[in-house]
Amino acid sequence: MKNLNRVSTVALAALMCASVLFAGEKVFADTNSSVKMQQSREVLFSKLKAFSYGGKTYQNQTHISRTGWDLVTGTTTDCTSGTNLSNIGSHSAIYKNDKLLSSGSWSQNGINPGSSGANAWHDNADPGTYFGRGTSRVRTSPASSWYTVSANQSPNIFISYGKNGELQVIDMEKTTVTEDTKRGYFKTNLNGETYGTFINKNNGEIMDPDLIEAIGDGDVEGYVRSEDVFGHDNTYDSENPNKKISIPLYEVDGATVIGEFTIDNAQM
């Protein structure tokens, strides 16, 4: 079930400031058959990525965290050579089993002159492999075009059933390698559009297909258009913080609508 509750801005800021990276694999089992909420929070950070644009230097990072069975991913983008007010943006998304599961809107640094942060949520996670993916965008002025840079993927959170049917969580340092990355190219539908998850290039940049495999509202599986998820008009609306954006969920042909995918109005 998607997006039933929210983690506070203060808690998320504390998560991003904490220099915590878990080593190895750790198992956390819920021995209560009713699957009670666990109060511990686990946070897994990606490696930092540095980049430059327009004479300024930046760094970004993605994390995924867990409270009980609720997951939050966050992306931060920081200017490391001064400030750049209103010209830094972040986007964050959660993937499950190589499928887009949850996405926030683009954030923009209207308050903090040197950084921006964005979140995406998923509540009551069931068995599967989850990871966070982040994207940054920067520009030199409000009138200029955005320059987009991928962040490194977060490590995985793997949820499975234990011997007695209880849910258990394993936090792993390794990251998912998508089937598209292994193959090196996307499959193409009859309309000539590419579809799949994404390709993580050797230089750390990520290439998206035209149609991204996704799990939509009501757990309906299909595809969403990349431009609908990552389009630069999809920006946080501070005047309507509870606003949600619904985009079509398609069959692989990219034409037959089979449901909806909801994008949260999200800013860290």
Rosetta silent file (secondary structure, phi, psi, omega in degrees, C-alpha in Angstrom):
SEQUENCE: MKNLNRVSTVALAALMCASVLFAGEKVFADTNSSVKMQQSREVLFSKLKAFSYGGKTYQNQTHISRTGWDLVTGTTTDCTSGTNLSNIGSHSAIYKNDKLLSSGSWSQNGINPGSSGANAWHDNADPGTYFGRGTSRVRTSPASSWYTVSANQSPNIFISYGKNGELQVIDMEKTTVTEDTKRGYFKTNLNGETYGTFINKNNGEIMDPDLIEAIGDGDVEGYVRSEDVFGHDNTYDSENPNKKISIPLYEVDGATVIGEFTIDNAQM
SCORE:     score description
SCORE:     0.000 S_00000001
   1 L     0.000  135.075 -172.805    0.000    0.000    0.000 S_00000001
   2 L   -95.626  137.311  158.045    1.428    3.349   -0.998 S_00000001
   3 L    56.388   59.106  178.718    1.983    6.535    0.969 S_00000001
   4 L   -94.360  -30.442  177.420   -0.174    6.298    4.078 S_00000001
   5 L  -139.446  175.421 -171.998    1.990    8.328    6.419 S_00000001
   6 L  -132.082  149.011  174.984    4.907   10.690    6.252 S_00000001
   7 L   -93.703  137.642 -174.034    8.272   11.140    7.950 S_00000001
   8 L   -66.807  156.215  178.359    8.846   14.608    9.355 S_00000001
   9 H   -60.553  -38.735 -179.320   11.220   17.089    7.757 S_00000001
  10 H   -63.586  -44.503 -179.396   13.269   17.196   10.954 S_00000001
  11 H   -64.319  -40.434 -179.965   13.693   13.419   11.012 S_00000001
  12 H   -66.558  -40.417  177.856   14.680   13.308    7.365 S_00000001
  13 H   -61.767  -39.495  178.112   17.220   16.084    7.821 S_00000001
  14 H   -64.561  -37.660  178.322   18.710   14.143   10.703 S_00000001
  15 H   -62.041  -45.493 -176.193   18.919   11.058    8.527 S_00000001
  16 H   -69.821  -27.988 -179.931   20.776   12.871    5.787 S_00000001
  17 H   -82.788  -21.164 -178.623   23.192   14.461    8.242 S_00000001
  18 L   -71.127  130.388  179.276   23.955   11.171    9.987 S_00000001
  19 L   -92.626   71.132 -175.731   27.171    9.610    8.724 S_00000001
  20 L  -119.151  126.486  172.359   25.870    6.034    8.995 S_00000001
  21 L  -138.618  121.757 -173.651   26.590    3.221    6.542 S_00000001
  22 L   -83.531  134.639 -178.643   25.798   -0.324    7.557 S_00000001
  23 L   -96.459  146.819  175.717   28.375   -2.995    6.797 S_00000001
  24 L    67.322 -156.016  178.953   27.604   -6.522    5.726 S_00000001
  25 L  -114.321  136.854  177.047   24.132   -8.017    6.048 S_00000001
  26 E  -129.402  134.636 -177.721   21.917   -7.584    9.092 S_00000001
  27 E  -106.864  132.699  176.879   18.646   -9.378    9.599 S_00000001
  28 E  -124.342  110.911 -175.679   15.753   -7.842   11.536 S_00000001
  29 E  -105.437  142.286  174.235   12.874  -10.263   12.072 S_00000001
  30 L  -100.698  109.000 -174.571    9.382   -9.463   13.296 S_00000001
  31 L   -85.868   -4.062  177.404    8.356  -12.440   15.403 S_00000001
  32 L   -85.756  121.946 -175.112    4.821  -11.167   15.905 S_00000001
  33 L   -64.279  -18.635  178.086    2.542  -12.870   13.365 S_00000001
  34 L   -82.651    1.369  178.953    0.423   -9.711   13.156 S_00000001
  35 L    56.585   65.167  178.217    3.498   -7.892   11.745 S_00000001
  36 L   -69.730  160.837  178.866    3.710   -5.136   14.325 S_00000001
  37 L   -72.200  131.235  171.391    5.626   -1.956   13.556 S_00000001
  38 L   -89.317  138.093 -175.262    9.303   -2.055   14.433 S_00000001
  39 L   -89.108  -12.804 -179.613   10.523    1.220   15.852 S_00000001
  40 L   -70.693  146.716  177.487   14.158    0.899   14.733 S_00000001
  41 E  -117.632  128.326  177.699   15.237    2.946   11.716 S_00000001
  42 E  -111.228  136.301 -177.943   17.877    1.688    9.314 S_00000001
  43 E  -128.134  127.590  179.419   19.507    4.110    6.860 S_00000001
  44 E  -121.547  124.479 -176.658   21.632    3.114    3.864 S_00000001
  45 E  -104.488  145.354  170.633   23.506    5.784    1.900 S_00000001
  46 L   -78.196  171.858  170.516   24.845    5.701   -1.639 S_00000001
  47 L   -70.792  147.120  174.652   28.322    6.912   -2.484 S_00000001
  48 L   -66.928  146.382  173.055   28.614   10.639   -3.006 S_00000001
  49 E  -123.382  130.414  177.719   28.882   11.833   -6.590 S_00000001
  50 E  -102.954  142.947  175.655   30.648   15.079   -7.496 S_00000001
  51 E  -152.968  166.803  179.806   29.940   17.048  -10.677 S_00000001
  52 E  -134.553  151.322  178.120   30.358   20.547  -12.042 S_00000001
  53 E  -163.907  137.696  174.954   28.280   22.832  -14.236 S_00000001
  54 L    60.422   30.272  178.165   28.265   26.516  -15.086 S_00000001
  55 L    84.245    3.454  178.299   31.431   27.252  -13.134 S_00000001
  56 E  -120.157  156.741  178.191   30.137   25.739   -9.894 S_00000001
  57 E  -111.442  148.818 -175.956   30.765   22.370   -8.232 S_00000001
  58 E  -139.308  166.135  167.949   28.122   20.108   -6.712 S_00000001
  59 E  -144.466  149.118  176.464   27.647   16.774   -5.020 S_00000001
  60 E  -133.769  165.422 -177.778   24.617   14.530   -4.662 S_00000001
  61 E  -160.545  148.706  177.469   23.653   11.447   -2.678 S_00000001
  62 E  -121.512  144.132  172.694   20.724    9.058   -2.269 S_00000001
  63 E  -132.976  159.207  168.635   19.610    7.145    0.810 S_00000001
  64 E  -130.094  137.733 -178.173   16.916    4.641    1.641 S_00000001
  65 E  -132.868  161.601 -176.360   15.621    4.190    5.181 S_00000001
  66 E  -135.686  133.005  168.013   13.199    1.927    6.951 S_00000001
  67 E  -126.084  110.246 -171.249   10.937    2.370    9.966 S_00000001
  68 L    62.063 -122.979  178.828    9.106   -0.886   10.552 S_00000001
  69 L  -107.442   13.575  177.620    7.834   -1.807    7.106 S_00000001
  70 E   -97.213  134.541 -176.241    7.651    1.791    5.855 S_00000001
  71 E  -115.045  143.000  174.269   10.339    2.943    3.415 S_00000001
  72 E  -133.864  133.319  169.976   11.598    6.440    2.588 S_00000001
  73 E  -115.861  147.598 -179.664   14.175    7.374   -0.010 S_00000001
  74 E  -139.688  149.531  176.949   15.779   10.790   -0.187 S_00000001
  75 E  -129.122  132.096  174.365   18.100   12.653   -2.540 S_00000001
  76 E  -118.415  144.497  176.010   20.166   15.711   -1.671 S_00000001
  77 E  -128.925  120.576 -175.373   21.987   18.028   -4.074 S_00000001
  78 E  -121.702  136.058  171.521   24.509   20.464   -2.590 S_00000001
  79 E   -83.797  119.371 -176.225   26.478   23.294   -4.157 S_00000001
  80 L   -97.546    7.780 -179.504   30.018   22.908   -2.804 S_00000001
  81 L  -131.493   40.527  179.137   31.327   26.182   -4.230 S_00000001
  82 L   120.696 -144.470 -177.577   28.947   28.756   -2.791 S_00000001
  83 L  -125.313  163.079  179.452   25.215   29.263   -3.326 S_00000001
  84 L  -156.949   67.638 -171.468   22.824   29.059   -6.258 S_00000001
  85 L   -57.116  131.221  176.400   19.375   30.107   -5.013 S_00000001
  86 L    67.909   10.415 -176.843   16.374   28.636   -6.885 S_00000001
  87 L  -122.226   19.218  178.063   18.657   26.882   -9.357 S_00000001
  88 E  -127.798  130.995  179.715   19.165   23.486   -7.668 S_00000001
  89 E  -133.288  155.965  178.220   16.645   20.643   -7.832 S_00000001
  90 E  -136.849  151.140  177.942   16.390   17.041   -6.620 S_00000001
  91 E  -137.851  142.617 -178.075   14.188   14.068   -7.489 S_00000001
  92 E  -137.410  145.851 -178.860   13.793   10.779   -5.630 S_00000001
  93 E  -148.750  151.590  175.757   12.131    7.451   -6.429 S_00000001
  94 E  -109.448  134.837  175.533   11.785    3.955   -4.935 S_00000001
  95 E  -113.864  143.598  174.450   12.129    0.833   -7.080 S_00000001
  96 E  -126.076  123.423  178.796   10.908   -2.650   -6.173 S_00000001
  97 L    50.011   45.048  178.166   12.205   -5.688   -8.058 S_00000001
  98 L    70.758   13.082  178.679   13.448   -3.428  -10.879 S_00000001
  99 E  -117.394  138.709  175.970   10.064   -1.677  -11.203 S_00000001
 100 E   -63.592  124.211 -175.539    9.326    1.959  -10.375 S_00000001
 101 E  -110.085  -39.860 -175.730    7.181    1.868   -7.238 S_00000001
 102 E  -149.815  140.728 -179.144    7.008    5.400   -5.852 S_00000001
 103 E  -141.138  140.613  171.603    8.088    8.813   -7.093 S_00000001
 104 E   -98.105  176.924  174.962    8.123   12.316   -5.701 S_00000001
 105 L   -85.239  172.426  173.328    8.061   15.580   -7.611 S_00000001
 106 E   -70.849  132.405  170.785   11.120   17.714   -8.354 S_00000001
 107 E   -90.849  165.479  176.376   12.157   19.849   -5.391 S_00000001
 108 E  -146.249  142.188 -171.955   13.750   23.258   -5.790 S_00000001
 109 L   -84.138   73.516  177.814   15.900   25.187   -3.335 S_00000001
 110 L   -79.278  -20.009 -177.698   13.703   28.199   -2.712 S_00000001
 111 L  -106.340  -53.982 -179.765   14.717   28.418    0.970 S_00000001
 112 L   -85.083  117.205 -174.909   18.206   26.941    1.286 S_00000001
 113 L   -70.385  -13.746 -173.687   20.515   28.820   -1.100 S_00000001
 114 L  -116.770   -2.840 -176.973   23.045   25.991   -1.366 S_00000001
 115 E  -158.402  163.831  172.780   21.131   22.716   -1.507 S_00000001
 116 E  -140.097  159.247  178.370   17.853   20.944   -2.223 S_00000001
 117 E  -144.976  147.456 -179.482   16.332   17.655   -1.097 S_00000001
 118 E  -138.376  153.412 -179.055   13.512   15.417   -2.270 S_00000001
 119 E  -129.252  161.718  166.686   11.739   12.339   -0.919 S_00000001
 120 E  -143.229  150.092 -174.264    9.578    9.427   -2.024 S_00000001
 121 E  -127.471  156.862  165.926    7.674    7.039    0.245 S_00000001
 122 E  -150.874  125.783 -176.407    6.195    3.559    0.342 S_00000001
 123 L  -102.768  151.226  176.438    4.263    2.257    3.331 S_00000001
 124 L    54.596   56.611 -177.834    3.682   -1.316    4.484 S_00000001
 125 L   -66.817  141.255  176.296    6.271   -2.869    2.194 S_00000001
 126 L  -106.302  179.835 -175.520    5.852   -6.542    1.347 S_00000001
 127 L   -55.267  138.395  179.821    8.574   -9.037    0.278 S_00000001
 128 E   159.382  174.522  177.034   10.881   -7.790   -2.458 S_00000001
 129 E  -104.852  122.506 -174.613   14.145   -5.970   -3.166 S_00000001
 130 E  -117.553  144.630  171.498   13.906   -2.184   -2.758 S_00000001
 131 E  -152.007  160.018  178.526   16.350    0.607   -3.536 S_00000001
 132 E  -101.343  144.136  176.595   16.338    4.365   -3.907 S_00000001
 133 E  -129.486  133.142 -177.809   17.315    6.242   -7.022 S_00000001
 134 E  -122.534  156.564  177.685   18.044    9.959   -7.131 S_00000001
 135 E  -140.476  142.441  176.886   18.487   12.637   -9.780 S_00000001
 136 E  -117.261  153.223  172.092   19.773   16.214   -9.557 S_00000001
 137 E  -139.119  140.341  178.847   19.241   19.194  -11.804 S_00000001
 138 E  -138.120  158.257  176.835   21.071   22.542  -11.777 S_00000001
 139 L  -149.584  165.646 -177.515   21.030   25.672  -13.899 S_00000001
 140 L   -88.689  -21.952  178.289   22.893   28.979  -14.000 S_00000001
 141 L  -161.040  161.911  178.843   19.797   31.206  -13.807 S_00000001
 142 L   -59.333  -19.848 -179.075   15.984   30.878  -13.755 S_00000001
 143 L   -91.434   -7.417 -175.997   15.963   31.679  -17.483 S_00000001
 144 L   -94.443  169.882 -179.707   18.463   28.964  -18.437 S_00000001
 145 L   -80.905  154.534  178.005   17.915   25.268  -19.165 S_00000001
 146 L   -78.715  142.864  171.828   18.296   22.554  -16.547 S_00000001
 147 E  -109.665  123.221 -172.090   21.356   20.278  -16.536 S_00000001
 148 E  -107.444  135.343 -178.473   20.438   16.831  -15.187 S_00000001
 149 E  -136.007  133.033  176.492   22.781   14.416  -13.368 S_00000001
 150 E   -74.740  147.054  167.308   22.010   10.998  -11.855 S_00000001
 151 L   -92.780  162.028  174.769   22.927   10.205   -8.263 S_00000001
 152 L   -67.766  145.540  176.081   24.338    6.817   -7.341 S_00000001
 153 L   -62.229  150.428  172.408   21.749    4.186   -6.426 S_00000001
 154 L   -75.682  161.574  168.690   21.229    3.444   -2.772 S_00000001
 155 L   -62.226  168.896 -176.674   22.104    0.010   -1.395 S_00000001
 156 E   -86.390  151.071  162.726   19.274   -2.534   -1.321 S_00000001
 157 E  -116.864  121.574 -177.224   16.758   -3.342    1.367 S_00000001
 158 E  -110.355  120.733  179.052   15.550   -6.921    0.936 S_00000001
 159 E  -109.768  130.605 -178.860   12.312   -7.982    2.649 S_00000001
 160 E  -143.191  174.562  174.025   11.396  -11.663    2.768 S_00000001
 161 E   -93.090  137.603  176.122    9.392  -14.193    4.740 S_00000001
 162 L   -82.873 -172.775 -176.301   11.157  -16.144    7.493 S_00000001
 163 L   -60.541  -34.204 -176.661   10.740  -19.814    8.347 S_00000001
 164 L  -100.117   17.392  178.226    7.553  -19.201   10.311 S_00000001
 165 L    83.322    5.634  178.951    5.997  -16.822    7.807 S_00000001
 166 L   -82.245  151.051  175.683    7.165  -13.678    9.615 S_00000001
 167 E   -74.776  141.439  174.136    8.508  -10.726    7.662 S_00000001
 168 E  -138.348  154.453 -176.244   12.237  -10.102    7.946 S_00000001
 169 E  -121.822  133.937  173.259   14.510   -7.394    6.568 S_00000001
 170 E  -120.768  119.950  175.203   18.068   -7.713    5.302 S_00000001
 171 E   -90.897  127.586 -174.710   19.999   -4.489    4.639 S_00000001
 172 E  -125.364  138.769  178.776   22.678   -5.074    2.013 S_00000001
 173 L   -71.040  -26.615 -176.155   25.544   -2.846    0.857 S_00000001
 174 L   -70.314  156.864  179.258   25.347   -4.149   -2.686 S_00000001
 175 L  -112.400  157.919 -179.315   23.205   -2.374   -5.280 S_00000001
 176 L   -72.533  136.988  169.702   20.875   -3.795   -7.893 S_00000001
 177 L  -107.606  112.816 -174.601   22.137   -4.328  -11.431 S_00000001
 178 L   -69.642  158.193  177.368   19.090   -4.133  -13.680 S_00000001
 179 H   -61.656  -35.050  178.187   18.481   -6.589  -16.494 S_00000001
 180 H   -63.848  -39.050  178.282   18.685   -3.665  -18.945 S_00000001
 181 H   -65.315  -43.103  179.044   22.159   -2.798  -17.616 S_00000001
 182 H   -62.538  -40.543 -177.520   23.303   -6.404  -17.978 S_00000001
 183 H   -74.341  -35.996  179.803   21.908   -6.545  -21.528 S_00000001
 184 L    89.707    1.473  177.333   23.250   -3.129  -22.488 S_00000001
 185 L  -158.643  162.216  178.681   20.175   -2.040  -24.415 S_00000001
 186 L   -92.865  153.380  169.012   16.413   -1.693  -24.026 S_00000001
 187 E   -74.491  159.334 -176.788   13.771   -3.808  -25.670 S_00000001
 188 E  -125.444  136.010  178.565   11.564   -2.015  -28.211 S_00000001
 189 L   -84.820 -178.643 -175.703    7.783   -2.275  -28.632 S_00000001
 190 L   -68.470  -16.533  177.871    5.886   -2.379  -31.933 S_00000001
 191 L   -92.567    5.612  178.316    5.635    1.423  -31.932 S_00000001
 192 L    81.553   12.267  179.533    9.426    1.792  -31.827 S_00000001
 193 L   -96.577  141.262  177.565    9.495    2.930  -28.196 S_00000001
 194 E   -80.510  151.324  178.568   12.008    1.528  -25.732 S_00000001
 195 E  -146.791  155.270 -178.915   10.793   -0.020  -22.482 S_00000001
 196 E   150.194 -149.244 -179.448   12.305   -1.471  -19.319 S_00000001
 197 L  -101.432  -81.119  171.692   13.813   -0.194  -16.050 S_00000001
 198 L  -169.158  163.449  175.550   17.013    1.790  -16.718 S_00000001
 199 E  -112.930  122.482  176.039   20.604    1.308  -17.852 S_00000001
 200 E   -91.394  109.086 -175.581   23.361    2.281  -15.430 S_00000001
 201 L   -74.878  166.588 -179.450   26.256    3.312  -17.665 S_00000001
 202 L   -63.300  -25.788 -179.522   29.921    2.779  -16.846 S_00000001
 203 L   -87.195    6.577  177.608   30.317    6.489  -16.115 S_00000001
 204 L    89.598   -9.497  177.552   27.623    6.325  -13.425 S_00000001
 205 L   -79.968  155.090 -176.683   24.977    8.087  -15.482 S_00000001
 206 E  -116.183  133.789  177.978   21.571    6.478  -15.897 S_00000001
 207 E  -109.229  128.349  178.867   19.624    6.137  -19.129 S_00000001
 208 L   -99.882  148.457  173.404   15.850    5.728  -18.980 S_00000001
 209 L   -79.295  174.152  175.219   13.679    4.073  -21.624 S_00000001
 210 L   -63.685  -39.458 -178.882   10.666    5.787  -23.166 S_00000001
 211 E  -119.232  118.516 -177.606    8.413    3.561  -21.056 S_00000001
 212 E   -95.239  127.771  177.454    9.483    2.722  -17.492 S_00000001
 213 E   -64.794  131.476 -171.216    8.206   -0.507  -15.977 S_00000001
 214 E  -146.361  159.507  172.589    6.174    0.479  -12.926 S_00000001
 215 E  -109.248  109.874 -173.843    3.788   -0.662  -10.207 S_00000001
 216 L   -88.380 -169.830  179.168    0.846    1.707  -10.280 S_00000001
 217 H   -59.274  140.445 -178.061   -2.036    2.481   -7.964 S_00000001
 218 H    72.795   16.984  179.582   -3.743   -0.650   -6.679 S_00000001
 219 H    62.306   24.252  174.802   -0.556   -2.649   -7.425 S_00000001
 220 L   -77.489  129.652 -178.466   -1.411   -2.752  -11.134 S_00000001
 221 E   -97.469  135.495 -179.797    1.768   -3.397  -13.134 S_00000001
 222 E  -169.297 -140.564 -176.578    2.433   -1.585  -16.386 S_00000001
 223 E  -139.423  143.505  173.745    4.528    1.245  -17.806 S_00000001
 224 E  -119.165  151.466  179.287    4.753    5.014  -17.313 S_00000001
 225 E   -75.298  134.344 -179.448    6.300    7.513  -19.679 S_00000001
 226 H   -55.742  -40.376 -178.303    9.713    8.741  -18.613 S_00000001
 227 H   -67.626  -25.597  177.559    8.783   12.329  -19.441 S_00000001
 228 H   -72.861  -31.509 -178.936    5.742   12.080  -17.135 S_00000001
 229 H   -84.593  -46.542 -172.588    7.943   11.047  -14.195 S_00000001
 230 H  -104.699    5.821 -179.928   11.055   13.150  -14.783 S_00000001
 231 L   -58.550  140.125 -172.962    9.577   16.056  -16.738 S_00000001
 232 L   -72.559  -11.124  175.332   10.858   19.385  -15.471 S_00000001
 233 L   -79.790  -13.141 -179.554    7.328   20.818  -15.123 S_00000001
 234 L   -83.901   77.616 -172.192    6.672   18.262  -12.385 S_00000001
 235 E  -118.364  147.906 -179.803    7.903   20.538   -9.579 S_00000001
 236 L   -52.124  132.428  179.999    7.020   20.786   -5.891 S_00000001
 237 L  -105.880   99.276 -175.956    4.010   23.042   -5.277 S_00000001
 238 L   -67.967  -23.754 -179.712    4.612   24.832   -1.966 S_00000001
 239 L   -81.065  -17.491  178.635    1.154   26.427   -2.025 S_00000001
 240 L  -132.665   72.417 -172.947   -0.536   23.013   -2.284 S_00000001
 241 L   -63.088  -21.986  179.724    1.608   20.642   -0.176 S_00000001
 242 L   -94.243    6.524 -179.191   -0.986   17.838   -0.312 S_00000001
 243 L   -65.443  140.348  174.702   -1.248   17.983   -4.085 S_00000001
 244 E  -126.102  149.867  179.720   -0.754   14.733   -5.996 S_00000001
 245 E  -113.919  123.920  177.128   -0.155   14.217   -9.697 S_00000001
 246 E  -102.372  128.363  178.058   -1.737   11.232  -11.450 S_00000001
 247 E  -119.527  155.549 -177.131   -0.133   10.033  -14.660 S_00000001
 248 E   -68.560  145.377  171.881   -1.344    7.239  -16.977 S_00000001
 249 E  -108.679  125.169 -170.681   -0.179    3.655  -16.554 S_00000001
 250 E  -112.244  161.831  161.499    0.085    1.910  -19.932 S_00000001
 251 L   -69.793  173.607 -176.735    0.409   -1.497  -21.459 S_00000001
 252 L   -64.154  -16.058  178.619    3.796   -2.099  -23.098 S_00000001
 253 L   -74.351  -11.200  178.746    2.437   -0.548  -26.323 S_00000001
 254 L    72.639   11.025 -178.071    2.499    2.873  -24.646 S_00000001
 255 L  -125.564  -37.508 -177.651   -1.028    3.586  -25.873 S_00000001
 256 L   -82.772  115.164 -178.928   -3.453    1.373  -23.935 S_00000001
 257 E   -83.780  126.397 -178.559   -4.176    2.930  -20.537 S_00000001
 258 E  -118.711   -1.192 -179.747   -4.672    0.328  -17.790 S_00000001
 259 E   172.205 -158.909 -179.450   -4.487    2.474  -14.649 S_00000001
 260 E  -133.587  156.456  174.091   -2.789    5.383  -12.925 S_00000001
 261 E  -127.061  126.405 -175.921    0.490    6.086  -11.154 S_00000001
 262 E   -97.882  129.016  175.892    0.484    8.752   -8.448 S_00000001
 263 E  -102.983  127.204  179.862    3.403   11.154   -7.968 S_00000001
 264 E   -79.986  148.162  173.260    3.654   12.771   -4.550 S_00000001
 265 L   -81.706   94.606 -165.734    4.241   16.476   -4.066 S_00000001
 266 L  -123.638  131.902  171.956    7.502   15.915   -2.198 S_00000001
 267 L  -148.539  137.577 -177.417   10.234   18.141   -0.820 S_00000001
 268 L   -74.398    0.000    0.000   12.655   17.423    2.003 S_00000001
